[in-house]
Amino acid sequence: MGVAGLPLGNLTSQLLVNIYMNEFDQWVKRTLKAKHYIRYADDFVILSNNRVWIVSLIQQISNFLAQYLKLSLHPDKVYIKTLASGIDFLGWVHFPHHRVLRTATKRKMMRKLKENSSEATRASYRGLLKHGNGYKLS
């Protein structure tokens, strides 16, 4: 999802997506009663021990997004996984007690470092790696 005319990553885009998606946040928490819901911009995760309930949410969420926000779920980005297999969210694969950098994120980081290995770039990636199990990479 993006706001027409605003570049991705722009501070205004980030603010507007939060305002726009607030209605969805409220609906997920109040109507669906999702206790473990996380959203960043247009990416979200709902956690539950009840697989049947999670499966039932897909159509409800799809309908809500289409009807009220004129948005749709990306067909290749909707999946149900066990926590033990890791949750791929925001460039990291999250496990119960640690997180590792997504392989594609790692490749992109290495490519970018080959293109520009300035101290600022290296410092930026070191900061990113502090948020997970990235000691060997740093």
C-alpha positions as CSV (number, residue, x, y, z in Angstrom):
1,M,0.0,0.0,0.0
2,G,1.2,3.5,-0.6
3,V,-0.2,7.0,-0.7
4,A,-0.2,8.3,-4.3
5,G,2.4,11.0,-4.9
6,L,4.4,10.4,-1.7
7,P,7.6,8.4,-1.8
8,L,7.9,5.3,0.3
9,G,9.8,5.9,3.5
10,N,8.8,9.6,3.5
11,L,7.9,10.7,7.0
12,T,4.6,12.0,5.7
13,S,3.8,8.5,4.2
14,Q,4.6,6.9,7.5
15,L,2.3,9.2,9.4
16,L,-0.6,8.9,6.9
17,V,-0.4,5.1,6.8
18,N,-0.8,5.0,10.6
19,I,-3.8,7.3,10.5
20,Y,-5.3,5.4,7.6
21,M,-4.7,2.0,9.1
22,N,-6.0,3.0,12.6
23,E,-9.5,1.9,11.7
24,F,-8.1,-1.6,10.8
25,D,-6.2,-1.7,14.1
26,Q,-9.3,-0.9,16.1
27,W,-11.4,-3.5,14.2
28,V,-8.7,-6.2,14.7
29,K,-8.5,-5.5,18.4
30,R,-12.2,-4.8,19.2
31,T,-14.1,-7.0,16.7
32,L,-11.8,-9.9,16.0
33,K,-10.5,-9.7,19.6
34,A,-7.0,-10.5,18.5
35,K,-4.8,-10.4,21.6
36,H,-1.5,-10.7,19.8
37,Y,-1.5,-8.3,16.9
38,I,1.4,-6.3,15.5
39,R,1.4,-3.9,12.7
40,Y,4.1,-1.7,11.1
41,A,2.9,0.4,8.2
42,D,1.0,-2.1,6.0
43,D,2.6,-5.2,7.4
44,F,0.9,-7.0,10.2
45,V,1.0,-10.3,12.2
46,I,-1.6,-12.0,14.3
47,L,-0.5,-14.7,16.7
48,S,-2.7,-17.4,18.1
49,N,-2.6,-21.0,19.3
50,N,-5.9,-21.6,17.5
51,R,-5.1,-22.4,13.8
52,V,-8.8,-22.7,12.9
53,W,-9.5,-19.2,14.2
54,I,-6.5,-17.8,12.3
55,V,-7.6,-19.4,9.1
56,S,-11.1,-18.0,9.5
57,L,-9.6,-14.5,9.9
58,I,-8.2,-14.4,6.4
59,Q,-11.5,-13.8,4.6
60,Q,-12.8,-11.5,7.3
61,I,-9.7,-9.3,7.1
62,S,-9.8,-9.4,3.3
63,N,-13.4,-8.3,3.3
64,F,-12.8,-5.5,5.8
65,L,-9.8,-4.1,4.0
66,A,-11.7,-4.1,0.6
67,Q,-14.9,-2.7,2.0
68,Y,-13.7,0.0,4.4
69,L,-10.1,0.9,3.2
70,K,-10.1,-0.1,-0.5
71,L,-7.1,-2.3,0.1
72,S,-6.4,-5.9,-0.6
73,L,-4.2,-8.6,0.9
74,H,-1.2,-9.6,-1.3
75,P,-1.9,-13.2,-2.3
76,D,1.8,-14.2,-2.0
77,K,2.3,-12.6,1.4
78,V,-0.5,-14.2,3.4
79,Y,0.7,-17.3,5.2
80,I,0.2,-19.3,8.4
81,K,3.2,-20.7,10.2
82,T,4.2,-22.1,13.5
83,L,6.2,-19.9,15.8
84,A,8.9,-22.6,15.8
85,S,9.5,-22.1,12.1
86,G,9.9,-18.4,12.6
87,I,7.9,-15.3,11.7
88,D,9.3,-13.3,8.8
89,F,8.5,-9.7,9.7
90,L,10.3,-6.4,8.9
91,G,13.5,-7.9,7.5
92,W,14.0,-10.4,10.4
93,V,12.9,-13.9,11.1
94,H,11.5,-13.9,14.6
95,F,11.7,-17.0,16.9
96,P,10.5,-17.3,20.5
97,H,13.9,-16.4,22.0
98,H,15.9,-14.8,19.2
99,R,15.7,-13.3,15.7
100,V,17.9,-13.6,12.6
101,L,18.3,-11.4,9.6
102,R,16.2,-12.6,6.6
103,T,18.4,-14.1,3.9
104,A,17.3,-11.6,1.3
105,T,18.0,-8.7,3.7
106,K,21.4,-10.1,4.4
107,R,22.2,-10.4,0.6
108,K,21.0,-6.8,0.0
109,M,23.1,-5.6,2.9
110,M,26.2,-7.3,1.5
111,R,25.6,-5.9,-2.0
112,K,25.1,-2.4,-0.6
113,L,28.3,-2.6,1.4
114,K,30.2,-3.6,-1.7
115,E,28.8,-0.6,-3.5
116,N,29.4,1.8,-0.6
117,S,31.5,0.8,2.4
118,S,31.7,4.3,4.0
119,E,31.8,4.5,7.8
120,A,28.3,5.9,7.9
121,T,26.9,2.9,5.9
122,R,28.8,0.4,8.0
123,A,27.6,2.1,11.2
124,S,24.0,2.0,9.9
125,Y,24.2,-1.7,9.3
126,R,25.9,-2.3,12.7
127,G,22.9,-0.5,14.3
128,L,20.5,-2.7,12.4
129,L,22.3,-5.9,13.4
130,K,22.1,-5.0,17.1
131,H,18.4,-5.8,17.0
132,G,18.9,-9.5,16.5
133,N,21.5,-12.3,16.3
134,G,23.8,-10.4,13.9
135,Y,27.1,-10.6,15.9
136,K,28.9,-12.7,13.3
137,L,27.7,-10.5,10.4
138,S,28.9,-7.3,12.1
